[in-house]
Amino acid sequence: MRHKHSDYMHWSKTKSRARFNLATSGVAPFPFCELPIDLKELELNGDDSYGYAPLQQAIAAHHGVDPDCVVESAGTSMANHLAMAAIIEPGDEVLIERPAYGPILETAQYLQANVKRFRRIEENGWAIDPEEVRRCITPKTRLIVITNLHNPTSVLTPESVLREVGDIARSIGAFVLVDEVYLDAVYENTPRTSFHLGPEFVVTSSLTKIYGVSGLRCGWILAQQDLAWKMRRLNDLYSATPVHPGELLSVAAFKHLDLLRERARPIVEADRKLLRDFLKQQSSLCAVSTEWGTTSFPRLRDGNADAFLEQLRSDFETSAVPGRFFEMSDHFRVGMGVNTEMFAKGLNRISRALG
Ligand SMILES: Cc1ncc(COP(=O)(O)O)c(C=O)c1O
């Protein structure tokens, strides 16, 4: 039987909400009424058979790439699916980081890839070790998949390491898929997309996490032109054509990206400071702290996080994401950037639940 669901997505849609919701991964929604757009410019239908040119151009300009290398998609979710579906054949080896964002793994399984893993180790600050990647590839490896920033830990992989991974992939004729949906949460000296590092790089992203406009489902893939075209043709079998009002609103969002990003930034930064102070005081928790990102992945020193999170929800109305969704049952993921008052109260409740 092919794998046809995501346990994490199901949990996220049905169980993650709570009064003090620390189970988030993106910033607070940007209020529509604050987006400086003229609604008279909205239209229902448009010329977007294989992408709406103004949106392709906006995405291309954002990354400094050729618009022909841009493939529109419904969020990073569909971007990851399309990218993997265009690259891999059943039985191909796909090497995915561990811990990994569940739907990436599950999509590869759904596509009947032979999924292999390479470890990112907590003691090593969850960094990608190119030697570990080298040990795990085989001549059958078709694709290496990473997230940057890493979900769940928010660790940033520097360009030098990405280049090494690119060299490894090139040596066996494989691609590197980098999900960069969190990368723009690096607010200072934001790294350029890894797409610039070589033709073996395929990048996915969206406006979902860092810009507060998740509802637009504005996602994309960056790939070399021939592969990008293959993905557009393949998308004829999935969503066929995009939602045009969504494309128009996405173009408007791109015109005001700084406004969107800066609105969330002080909240993310205030939450990170609270989290740092909190972790310093909690002897039963430890976490790799990062300078950037909207998530953190603490470990409960003495136990399974599931029971703890159950109690946190039932007795303290607070939610966080169980580490089992990242195959790390001693951990849990907390999200920053939504509402600092709620975040502070959530942390306070975690502290009380820890006793
Ligand atoms: C690493 C990663 N990729 C993709 C997604 C999905 O993004 P989107 O909402 O743009 O589909 C998420 C959402 O949590 C994510 O964490």
The ligand as a Gaussian input file, in Angstrom:
#p B3LYP/6-31G(d) Opt

LIG

0 1
 C        9.547000      22.780000       6.353000
 C        8.154000      23.079000       5.894000
 N        7.863000      23.030000       4.595000
 C        6.629000      23.299000       4.140000
 C        5.611000      23.649000       4.990000
 C        4.261000      23.947000       4.431000
 O        4.249000      25.265000       4.002000
 P        3.012000      25.905000       3.223000
 O        2.046000      26.347000       4.252000
 O        3.615000      27.017000       2.448000
 O        2.434000      24.842000       2.346000
 C        5.860000      23.708000       6.365000
 C        4.775000      24.054000       7.304000
 O        4.856000      23.852000       8.485000
 C        7.163000      23.432000       6.821000
 O        7.450000      23.492000       8.118000

